[in-house]
Amino acid sequence: MTILQLLSDFGIFLSWFFAGIKTIFISILAPVSFIFSLLKAIMGALFLAPPNPSISYTFTQDILDVFNAIPSWSVISSVLGAIVIFMIGIATFKLLLHS
């Protein structure tokens, strides 16, 4: 064997060895890096102003006029909401008793 072949083999071995060490080092630091990135994103989001909503869920004035024409609409809508919540409670209770 020539000296050039031995140097080439030694260089390939060192390349393989340091690639393995690099993989082990990256695997060890991956959870730390993930936690740091997560905390950085959370801290960055805490101090940003909330984004403006792009979709508006408001009704047109014509629709609001129709509901405002109904006498005691606020009471009726509250009662309808309470009935829906009550029905959901009964359905949940029946499901819990059934199983």
LINFENTA-V695337 format. One record per residue. RES is the residue in three letters. SS is DSSP state (helix for helix, strand for strand, loop for the rest). PHI is phi in degrees with one decimal (* if undefined). OMEGA is omega in degrees with one decimal (NA if undefined). Layout:
BEGIN
<<RES,SS,PHI,OMEGA> <RES,SS,PHI,OMEGA>>
END
This chain:
BEGIN
<<MET,loop,*,-179.7> <THR,loop,-92.2,179.5> <ILE,helix,-66.3,179.0> <LEU,helix,-66.5,177.9> <GLN,helix,-65.8,178.9> <LEU,helix,-65.0,177.4> <LEU,helix,-65.3,178.2> <SER,helix,-64.3,178.6> <ASP,helix,-62.9,178.4> <PHE,helix,-64.5,177.4> <GLY,helix,-65.5,177.6> <ILE,helix,-66.2,177.6> <PHE,helix,-62.5,179.4> <LEU,helix,-63.2,177.7> <SER,helix,-61.8,178.9> <TRP,helix,-63.7,-178.0> <PHE,helix,-63.8,-177.8> <PHE,helix,-73.1,173.5> <ALA,helix,-65.7,176.3> <GLY,helix,-65.2,178.0> <ILE,helix,-63.0,178.7> <LYS,helix,-62.4,179.4> <THR,helix,-63.8,177.8> <ILE,helix,-63.9,-179.5> <PHE,helix,-63.1,178.9> <ILE,helix,-66.4,178.7> <SER,helix,-65.3,178.3> <ILE,helix,-69.8,-176.4> <LEU,helix,-87.1,-177.6> <ALA,helix,-60.8,178.4> <PRO,helix,-63.5,179.2> <VAL,helix,-64.6,178.9> <SER,helix,-63.7,179.0> <PHE,helix,-63.3,-179.7> <ILE,helix,-63.8,178.9> <PHE,helix,-62.9,179.5> <SER,helix,-65.1,179.1> <LEU,helix,-64.6,178.7> <LEU,helix,-64.1,178.0> <LYS,helix,-64.1,179.2> <ALA,helix,-67.5,179.7> <ILE,helix,-66.3,-179.4> <MET,helix,-65.9,177.3> <GLY,helix,-67.5,-178.9> <ALA,helix,-74.4,-178.8> <LEU,helix,-67.1,-173.0> <PHE,loop,-102.2,175.7> <LEU,loop,-89.0,174.7> <ALA,loop,-71.8,179.9> <PRO,loop,-65.9,-179.5> <PRO,loop,-71.0,177.7> <ASN,loop,-73.8,179.4> <PRO,loop,-67.8,-178.7> <SER,loop,-88.9,179.9> <ILE,loop,-111.6,179.7> <SER,loop,-109.2,-179.4> <TYR,loop,-101.1,178.1> <THR,loop,-100.5,179.8> <PHE,loop,-91.1,176.8> <THR,loop,-71.4,-177.7> <GLN,helix,-65.8,178.3> <ASP,helix,-62.1,179.8> <ILE,helix,-67.7,177.5> <LEU,helix,-63.8,177.7> <ASP,helix,-64.1,179.0> <VAL,helix,-63.7,-178.9> <PHE,helix,-71.4,177.2> <ASN,helix,-72.2,178.1> <ALA,helix,-75.8,178.8> <ILE,loop,-76.2,-179.5> <PRO,loop,-67.1,179.2> <SER,loop,56.7,-178.8> <TRP,helix,-63.1,-179.5> <SER,helix,-64.7,178.1> <VAL,helix,-69.1,-179.2> <ILE,helix,-63.3,-179.8> <SER,helix,-66.6,176.8> <SER,helix,-65.8,178.7> <VAL,helix,-65.5,178.1> <LEU,helix,-62.1,177.3> <GLY,helix,-63.9,178.6> <ALA,helix,-65.7,178.4> <ILE,helix,-64.9,178.9> <VAL,helix,-62.9,178.8> <ILE,helix,-63.7,178.6> <PHE,helix,-63.9,179.1> <MET,helix,-65.8,176.8> <ILE,helix,-64.6,177.2> <GLY,helix,-63.7,178.4> <ILE,helix,-64.5,179.6> <ALA,helix,-62.4,178.3> <THR,helix,-65.0,179.1> <PHE,helix,-62.5,178.1> <LYS,helix,-64.7,177.9> <LEU,helix,-64.2,179.1> <LEU,helix,-67.6,178.1> <LEU,helix,-72.8,-177.8> <HIS,helix,-69.7,-175.3> <SER,loop,-95.4,NA>>
END
